[in-house]
Amino acid sequence: MRSFVVMYTVYTSARSGVKRRFRAWRNPARLGSWGAGEVTGLWGIRMLKTYVTAVSALGLALAVAAPVMAQDAQAPIAVPPVPRSEAPPAPLSAPPSQVIDGPPPPSVAIPQAESVPPPPSIPMPPPPIPVPPIPIDGPMLVSLVNSARDGVPSQESELGERYLNGRDIPQDYTLAAAWLQRAADHGDGWAEFHLGQMYRLGEGFPKDDARAADCYRKAADQGLGVAQSQLGRMFDSGQGVAMDEMQAYVWLDLATKATDGRIFGDGFIEDRDAARSHLTADQMTQAEAMEKAWTPAAPSPWQQAEAGGRAADDGKAGDAVARLTPLATDGNPLAQYTLGVMYALGEGVTKDGAQGVAWLEKSAGQGNAGAQYFLGMMYLDGDGVAKDEGKAVKWLQKAADQHVGGAESGLGIAYLSGHGVKTNLATAADWFQKAAAQGDGSAQYFLAQFYFIGQGVPADGMQAYKWASLATLYARSPELKADATKVAGQILSRIGASQAVEARKEAKDWKPVFPGP
């Protein structure tokens, strides 16, 4: 048996790759805008530095010695330096192939009308799914989950809808309900609509027409045409609400004028015309007056904070600060988080570490997972704030408790390097396992090396190759992707053909698994 030393050396550039990050917001109806080129943004910045900054911050070169697998009779391979610039996960770029063959390639109150004889009810088939079924790959799904964990309403809503309909992720009504309710609590109209569907159809909840109508009403108040249409149909049939033909007409007519109503307009117009045929001239006059008086509900503070972040991503920093500062002052965690990131990185504003940390601590103190993670990495690295490994581990642990993959990987680094905690390779491996299972490319890279040298886990060349291969797909920085490719190739040269075949199959079939919110 031979032994060798793996030196986790580090790059010296303190800011290499920090700008690599991804956009986290979007309206679900705009999913088609994803996919081409890399997108940048403030939300979902998964770290201030790379994980290995924690290792390099004190000038540490960590040596881990272990036996090589018994069949290794050659000189030990050199494991490439750990890259400094991993910004997991997934910028929204054209996805690489997930087929691995050989060394892998580098989310108005309206008065009731007088009762009228019940007319024939308008049939209520489920409306079309408002999001085109455009598939996304694993790394993009990781991006969606991470920004949903950051509290971006549209991302929470889209993730819930994907769980509801089983789009690019296994169908799970429990997780769908959890993410949709969280998005609805943050004011997202699409989430209210999907919850209404679940209650009306009895999917994930006991069938409850009254609660369905309540959800539809909240979404309809935001101007969502499909929800206005469903609510109008319910008023027409008396399903979950008292029958009211004037309200049925008002909501159905509003649906035809909504943005998404123009997409599904033909069906909406037919329903509206059927409702109008049941009204007298006086009722029609009243209905038109009620519709004219209707105005959409104002965006929630969370939605306003999302719009502020969008302005920052569009290069309108002044507009972003003007939008976000009052919201942050009023205590909105997403606004505080976004402002904190802007000041911490100097994104469109004069860099001010102290102000950045102040806003991040306010957000993190309210439980915002993204702020907890970002703050933990700042304290670990000492950028913009005095280095404090104890605080770093505290905030990383809080973010990891909310299943943030980057924080789990950060804790793995802490236990690997002994920063803020006692060195424990088995515990480090446990945290890398958790993060890798969620698609964190850096954790996958470390885990591959742990399996190869048998540190913290039993030596297993097949698992080493599988995780190195996956790291080439899920790593976000070019440096880590290239290093993972080298390591995968080196491991491949040391394992048997049957192990290589099985590892390729496992990597090809592998998909990330995400705990709930």
VOGU-3710 file (C-alpha; in Angstrom, 3 decimals, decimal comma):
1> mrsfvvmytv> 0,000/0,000/0,000  1,306/3,389/-0,934  0,426/6,652/0,696  0,494/10,157/-0,591  -0,167/13,689/0,533  -2,880/15,814/-0,984  -2,016/19,457/-0,579  -5,049/21,701/-0,668  -3,192/24,735/-1,935  -4,930/27,959/-2,806
11> ytsarsgvkr> -4,792/30,728/-5,321  -3,517/34,097/-4,157  -5,981/36,341/-5,940  -8,338/37,570/-3,234  -11,140/38,484/-5,583  -10,825/35,892/-8,349  -14,205/34,976/-9,713  -16,267/36,776/-7,088  -18,365/38,386/-9,789  -19,620/35,016/-11,032
21> rfrawrnpar> -23,159/34,674/-9,784  -26,623/34,225/-11,139  -29,950/35,938/-11,445  -32,483/34,682/-8,942  -35,642/36,594/-9,744  -38,061/36,147/-12,561  -41,749/36,038/-13,265  -42,723/32,415/-13,900  -44,367/33,482/-17,143  -40,959/34,654/-18,373
31> lgswgagevt> -39,226/31,335/-18,005  -38,486/31,322/-21,705  -36,014/34,170/-21,162  -33,711/31,729/-19,384  -31,247/29,501/-21,050  -28,952/31,498/-23,317  -25,799/32,982/-21,923  -24,825/33,619/-18,349  -26,985/35,832/-16,189  -25,731/37,909/-13,307
41> glwgirmlkt> -27,439/39,342/-10,279  -27,460/40,015/-6,562  -29,770/37,352/-5,154  -28,417/33,915/-4,778  -24,813/35,023/-4,399  -23,772/31,898/-2,654  -20,505/33,156/-1,197  -18,331/36,226/-0,869  -15,197/34,250/-1,563  -14,692/30,647/-2,475
51> yvtavsalgl> -14,995/28,032/0,175  -11,275/27,538/0,203  -10,764/31,152/1,162  -11,563/29,796/4,603  -8,585/27,514/4,224  -6,297/30,133/2,716  -7,242/33,049/4,944  -4,538/32,191/7,473  -2,061/31,161/4,791  -2,882/27,509/5,420
61> alavaapvma> -1,875/24,677/3,160  -3,670/21,676/4,607  -2,013/18,294/4,186  -4,174/15,229/4,353  -2,277/11,929/4,248  -3,960/8,603/3,572  -3,410/5,261/1,918  -4,171/4,971/-1,763  -6,413/2,171/-3,004  -4,696/-1,178/-3,062
71> qdaqapiavp> -4,633/-1,438/-6,823  -2,643/1,776/-7,158  0,893/0,711/-7,889  1,911/3,893/-9,656  3,260/7,169/-8,390  0,567/9,216/-6,646  -1,452/11,582/-8,761  -1,284/15,305/-8,106  -4,649/16,723/-7,136  -5,064/20,200/-8,656
81> pvprseappa> -5,215/23,260/-6,409  -8,567/24,015/-4,889  -9,960/26,944/-6,896  -10,699/30,249/-5,244  -13,664/31,228/-7,336  -16,572/28,871/-6,970  -19,908/30,692/-6,934  -22,417/27,862/-6,691  -24,730/27,143/-8,182  -25,854/27,563/-11,749
91> plsappsqvi> -25,721/30,694/-13,754  -28,458/30,400/-16,291  -26,401/29,382/-19,263  -26,822/26,776/-21,921  -26,516/23,556/-19,911  -23,763/21,060/-20,604  -24,712/17,536/-21,529  -25,391/15,350/-18,552  -24,267/12,235/-20,410  -20,865/11,311/-19,049
101> dgppppsvai> -18,695/9,211/-21,313  -15,049/8,967/-20,437  -13,533/11,891/-18,605  -16,548/14,238/-18,271  -16,815/17,565/-20,056  -15,221/20,296/-18,290  -38,730/28,443/-10,071  -62,665/46,297/-4,690  -65,396/45,013/-2,787  -68,235/44,439/-5,257
111> pqaesvpppp> -71,820/44,669/-3,963  -74,082/41,681/-4,338  -76,690/41,844/-7,047  -80,317/40,973/-6,502  -80,873/37,260/-6,729  -81,789/35,920/-10,119  -82,878/32,452/-11,171  -79,857/30,209/-11,478  -78,674/30,139/-15,070  -76,919/27,174/-16,646
121> sipmppppip> -73,469/26,990/-15,055  -70,342/27,681/-17,036  -68,237/24,518/-17,039  -65,064/24,751/-14,965  -62,287/22,766/-16,562  -58,848/23,412/-15,083  -57,306/26,378/-16,905  -54,085/25,966/-18,830  -50,896/25,899/-16,780  -49,712/29,519/-16,995
131> vppipidgpm> -46,046/28,600/-17,335  -44,927/27,019/-20,611  -43,401/23,590/-19,942  -39,872/24,642/-20,739  -37,442/22,163/-19,173  -34,507/23,224/-17,037  -31,457/21,151/-16,203  -30,009/20,203/-12,831  -27,744/23,225/-12,288  -30,562/25,615/-13,211
141> lvslvnsard> -32,853/23,813/-10,785  -30,229/24,285/-8,074  -30,253/28,014/-8,855  -34,020/28,104/-8,531  -33,965/26,345/-5,161  -31,237/28,581/-3,765  -32,986/31,801/-4,692  -36,278/30,427/-3,349  -34,485/29,825/-0,048  -33,337/33,459/-0,183
151> gvpsqeselg> -37,002/34,516/-0,059  -37,528/35,764/-3,630  -41,332/35,441/-4,093  -41,415/34,535/-7,777  -38,786/31,843/-7,234  -40,633/30,323/-4,299  -43,767/30,293/-6,433  -42,141/28,695/-9,436  -40,482/26,007/-7,341  -43,846/25,203/-5,759
161> erylngrdip> -45,494/25,007/-9,177  -42,797/22,655/-10,410  -43,357/20,344/-7,451  -47,124/20,591/-8,026  -46,937/19,589/-11,684  -43,826/17,417/-11,553  -41,947/19,582/-14,027  -38,232/18,694/-14,056  -38,552/17,487/-10,448  -40,557/14,625/-8,896
171> qdytlaaawl> -44,135/15,604/-8,117  -44,605/16,237/-4,402  -47,794/17,897/-3,153  -46,367/18,418/0,336  -43,355/20,367/-0,917  -45,546/22,134/-3,478  -47,877/23,335/-0,727  -44,986/24,418/1,496  -43,265/26,513/-1,175  -46,502/27,921/-2,591
181> qraadhgdgw> -47,741/28,946/0,849  -44,440/30,652/1,577  -44,647/32,513/-1,735  -48,293/33,428/-1,084  -47,324/34,778/2,345  -44,866/36,988/0,472  -47,622/38,258/-1,828  -47,121/36,212/-4,991  -50,312/35,970/-7,041  -49,281/32,886/-8,995
191> aefhlgqmyr> -48,757/31,035/-5,727  -52,263/31,983/-4,565  -53,652/30,733/-7,868  -51,897/27,374/-7,622  -53,010/26,966/-4,009  -56,546/27,666/-5,188  -56,177/24,905/-7,758  -54,951/22,493/-5,109  -57,907/23,253/-2,821  -60,467/23,110/-5,631
201> lgegfpkdda> -59,175/19,853/-7,080  -58,277/18,237/-3,765  -54,587/17,891/-4,620  -52,459/17,801/-1,477  -55,346/19,200/0,581  -58,884/18,024/1,292  -61,141/19,534/-1,358  -62,312/22,935/-0,104  -64,116/25,243/-2,554  -64,377/28,111/-0,072
211> raadcyrkaa> -60,625/28,188/0,493  -60,076/27,808/-3,242  -62,251/30,851/-3,880  -60,342/32,819/-1,242  -57,029/31,990/-2,926  -58,406/32,846/-6,352  -59,686/36,170/-5,009  -56,243/37,132/-3,690  -54,641/36,250/-7,009  -57,434/37,953/-8,980
221> dqglgvaqsq> -56,945/41,129/-6,951  -53,405/41,229/-8,334  -54,751/41,180/-11,889  -53,998/37,547/-12,687  -56,341/36,633/-15,528  -56,487/32,878/-14,932  -57,471/33,511/-11,309  -60,059/36,111/-12,325  -61,497/33,587/-14,746  -61,715/30,856/-12,112
231> lgrmfdsgqg> -63,249/33,238/-9,592  -65,818/34,381/-12,161  -66,766/30,791/-12,870  -67,187/30,123/-9,163  -69,519/33,129/-8,807  -71,446/31,879/-11,823  -71,966/28,401/-10,377  -72,124/29,285/-6,670  -69,182/26,997/-6,013  -67,422/28,056/-2,799
241> vamdemqayv> -69,152/31,479/-2,905  -72,711/32,775/-3,098  -73,920/32,772/-6,693  -73,715/36,236/-8,221  -73,961/36,739/-11,989  -72,816/40,354/-11,911  -69,610/39,454/-10,093  -69,194/36,520/-12,445  -69,346/38,877/-15,416  -67,016/41,461/-13,835
251> wldlatkatd> -64,273/38,953/-13,057  -64,605/37,158/-16,375  -64,438/40,427/-18,296  -61,389/41,520/-16,307  -59,801/38,183/-17,203  -60,070/38,931/-20,914  -58,152/42,191/-20,403  -55,364/40,789/-18,215  -51,942/40,124/-19,693  -52,284/36,381/-19,300
261> grifgdgfie> -55,906/36,751/-20,386  -54,651/37,744/-23,803  -52,698/34,497/-23,886  -55,715/32,360/-23,007  -58,218/34,937/-24,209  -60,491/32,824/-26,389  -61,757/30,711/-23,500  -62,098/33,731/-21,251  -64,172/35,612/-23,833  -66,570/32,695/-24,264
271> drdaarshlt> -67,093/32,474/-20,509  -67,551/36,253/-20,223  -70,136/36,295/-23,011  -72,054/33,429/-21,413  -72,189/35,326/-18,102  -73,300/38,544/-19,849  -76,236/36,742/-21,462  -77,724/36,177/-17,997  -77,768/39,868/-16,987  -80,547/42,400/-17,370
281> adqmtqaeam> -79,755/45,849/-18,777  -79,730/47,374/-15,267  -77,466/44,625/-13,983  -75,138/45,140/-16,902  -74,895/48,858/-16,103  -74,054/48,061/-12,475  -71,509/45,468/-13,476  -69,742/47,878/-15,810  -69,570/50,472/-13,026  -68,128/47,919/-10,607
291> ekawtpaaps> -65,517/46,874/-13,112  -64,546/50,457/-13,812  -64,035/51,033/-10,064  -61,775/47,993/-9,681  -58,057/48,535/-9,263  -55,373/45,885/-8,734  -53,871/45,406/-5,296  -50,568/47,093/-4,534  -47,468/44,857/-4,576  -46,452/43,415/-1,229
301> pwqqaeaggr> -43,226/44,636/0,447  -41,570/41,376/-0,625  -42,581/41,961/-4,235  -41,364/45,554/-4,006  -38,043/44,284/-2,651  -37,819/41,873/-5,568  -38,432/44,775/-7,958  -35,683/46,743/-6,212  -33,262/43,885/-6,714  -34,296/43,695/-10,351
311> aaddgkagda> -33,449/47,377/-10,742  -30,007/46,736/-9,255  -29,436/43,866/-11,662  -30,439/46,117/-14,551  -27,690/48,541/-13,581  -30,055/51,063/-12,003  -28,357/51,226/-8,620  -29,795/54,613/-7,694  -33,319/53,399/-8,356  -32,586/50,202/-6,461
321> varltplatd> -31,308/51,997/-3,363  -34,279/54,386/-3,456  -36,683/51,434/-3,598  -34,907/49,184/-1,124  -33,888/51,580/1,651  -37,430/52,412/2,906  -38,376/48,725/2,733  -35,229/47,700/4,589  -35,783/50,411/7,188  -39,312/49,081/7,684
331> gnplaqytlg> -37,830/45,644/8,340  -38,243/43,691/5,105  -35,585/40,913/5,188  -35,229/40,590/1,413  -34,636/44,322/1,015  -32,116/44,255/3,865  -30,334/41,293/2,312  -30,160/42,901/-1,129  -28,903/46,224/0,218  -26,366/44,390/2,365
341> vmyalgegvt> -24,967/42,576/-0,651  -24,819/45,782/-2,681  -22,810/47,612/-0,016  -20,645/44,614/0,860  -19,566/44,136/-2,757  -19,798/47,745/-3,936  -22,408/46,822/-6,528  -23,515/50,150/-7,998  -22,727/51,917/-4,724  -19,587/52,877/-2,882
351> kdgaqgvawl> -18,331/49,790/-1,140  -19,051/50,009/2,576  -18,387/46,815/4,494  -19,755/48,134/7,762  -23,059/49,195/6,216  -23,246/45,942/4,298  -22,754/43,885/7,446  -25,285/46,005/9,338  -28,023/45,299/6,787  -27,040/41,638/6,455
361> eksagqgnag> -27,171/41,127/10,215  -30,652/42,647/10,348  -31,805/40,309/7,597  -30,005/37,273/9,004  -31,453/37,990/12,432  -34,927/37,665/10,910  -34,032/34,269/9,489  -33,159/35,107/5,877  -31,085/32,131/4,774  -29,201/33,963/2,057
371> aqyflgmmyl> -28,111/36,706/4,446  -27,035/34,143/7,040  -24,877/32,365/4,511  -23,388/35,521/3,008  -22,650/36,914/6,466  -21,010/33,676/7,539  -18,670/33,784/4,560  -17,818/37,435/5,262  -16,823/36,631/8,846  -14,901/33,567/7,706
381> dgdgvakdeg> -12,959/35,536/5,122  -12,621/38,846/6,981  -13,727/40,908/3,992  -15,504/44,092/5,045  -15,613/42,925/8,635  -13,109/41,725/11,206  -12,470/38,021/10,779  -14,410/36,055/13,379  -14,470/32,311/12,830  -16,874/31,771/15,722
391> kavkwlqkaa> -19,464/34,104/14,178  -18,789/32,591/10,781  -19,633/29,096/11,982  -22,681/30,398/13,864  -24,199/31,997/10,758  -23,213/29,137/8,468  -24,866/26,701/10,860  -28,079/28,758/10,863  -28,099/28,804/7,053  -27,323/25,082/6,927
401> dqhvggaesg> -30,250/24,488/9,290  -32,367/25,956/6,468  -30,740/23,531/4,019  -28,609/26,063/2,141  -26,203/23,862/0,201  -23,431/26,443/0,134  -23,552/26,808/3,914  -23,388/23,037/4,324  -20,319/23,014/2,115  -18,874/25,948/4,057
411> lgiaylsghg> -19,234/23,991/7,272  -17,473/21,099/5,582  -14,559/23,429/4,874  -14,587/24,650/8,481  -14,336/21,097/9,827  -11,715/20,214/7,219  -9,516/23,206/8,051  -10,278/23,604/11,759  -11,553/27,151/11,366  -13,935/27,992/14,212
421> vktnlataad> -14,341/24,317/15,073  -12,098/21,383/15,863  -10,847/19,577/12,763  -12,972/16,508/12,093  -12,747/14,878/8,681  -15,728/12,596/9,238  -17,929/15,593/10,108  -16,522/17,492/7,133  -17,445/14,567/4,891  -20,980/14,511/6,324
431> wfqkaaaqgd> -21,483/18,181/5,470  -20,010/17,708/1,997  -22,383/14,777/1,461  -25,403/16,933/2,339  -24,314/19,802/0,113  -23,297/17,533/-2,768  -26,707/15,845/-2,709  -28,254/19,285/-3,372  -26,024/19,902/-6,370  -23,299/22,024/-4,774
441> gsaqyflaqf> -20,357/21,689/-7,155  -17,681/22,633/-4,639  -18,896/20,008/-2,167  -18,953/17,430/-4,954  -15,354/18,284/-5,782  -14,186/17,875/-2,186  -16,224/14,712/-1,731  -14,618/13,132/-4,787  -11,181/13,638/-3,237  -12,340/12,346/0,154
451> yfigqgvpad> -13,569/9,141/-1,469  -10,415/8,770/-3,521  -7,994/9,007/-0,599  -10,344/7,479/1,978  -10,481/10,435/4,366  -13,700/10,857/6,372  -15,277/8,122/4,240  -14,120/4,681/3,123  -11,944/4,770/0,001  -14,155/4,146/-3,026
461> gmqaykwasl> -12,842/4,879/-6,505  -16,250/4,524/-8,152  -17,844/7,088/-5,824  -14,828/9,341/-6,262  -15,216/9,302/-10,032  -18,981/9,802/-9,852  -18,698/12,908/-7,668  -15,800/14,360/-9,650  -17,821/13,853/-12,832  -20,835/15,583/-11,324
471> atlyarspel> -18,647/18,461/-10,148  -17,756/19,134/-13,788  -21,465/19,712/-14,452  -22,480/21,532/-11,281  -19,368/23,651/-10,655  -20,063/27,270/-11,514  -16,600/28,722/-11,907  -14,356/27,842/-14,851  -11,478/27,175/-12,468  -13,325/24,578/-10,431
481> kadatkvagq> -14,886/23,014/-13,517  -11,431/22,603/-15,065  -9,911/21,201/-11,882  -12,801/18,772/-11,430  -12,275/17,592/-14,987  -8,601/16,921/-14,296  -9,359/15,068/-11,083  -12,047/12,985/-12,799  -9,597/12,014/-15,508  -6,921/11,100/-12,966
491> ilsrigasqa> -9,331/9,011/-10,920  -10,544/7,294/-14,076  -7,001/6,171/-14,799  -6,816/4,486/-11,380  -10,060/2,516/-11,274  -11,132/-0,605/-13,059  -13,205/-0,633/-16,220  -16,259/-2,101/-14,483  -16,115/0,598/-11,804  -15,835/3,272/-14,479
501> vearkeakdw> -18,896/1,955/-16,318  -20,968/1,821/-13,138  -19,796/5,284/-12,027  -20,763/6,775/-15,389  -24,211/5,221/-15,130  -24,733/6,541/-11,594  -23,574/10,013/-12,597  -25,810/10,049/-15,659  -28,874/8,999/-13,653  -28,114/11,193/-10,636
511> kpvfpgp> -30,400/14,125/-9,791  -30,202/16,618/-6,921  -32,566/16,156/-3,997  -33,727/19,193/-2,014  -35,160/19,282/1,512  -38,221/21,483/1,987  -38,187/25,115/3,121
//
